[in-house]
Amino acid sequence: MSAQDDRTRLSRLRWRCRRGMRELDVVLQRYLEQCYPGAAPAEQEAFERLLELQDPQLLAYVMRQAVPDPELAHVIARFTDAGT
């Protein structure tokens, strides 16, 4: 993948991180900037799947509701790491 493709992908993901809730915007964009570029491909894919969730479900997961998918749970746990 070329550098231009990477920039385009990150730009699209940055747009998808813009949600209806400011709290989610902050958490998602922080992860995207700090963790996503160095994450394993499986983790990147899980993050992209998280972005497909509706805001109420995503917020519930971020607020520590049980996440049934272990890959999604791993990414959400990394949100805390990105915040420190």
Order of alpha helices (4+ residues) and beta strands (2+ residues): alpha-alpha-alpha-alpha-alpha
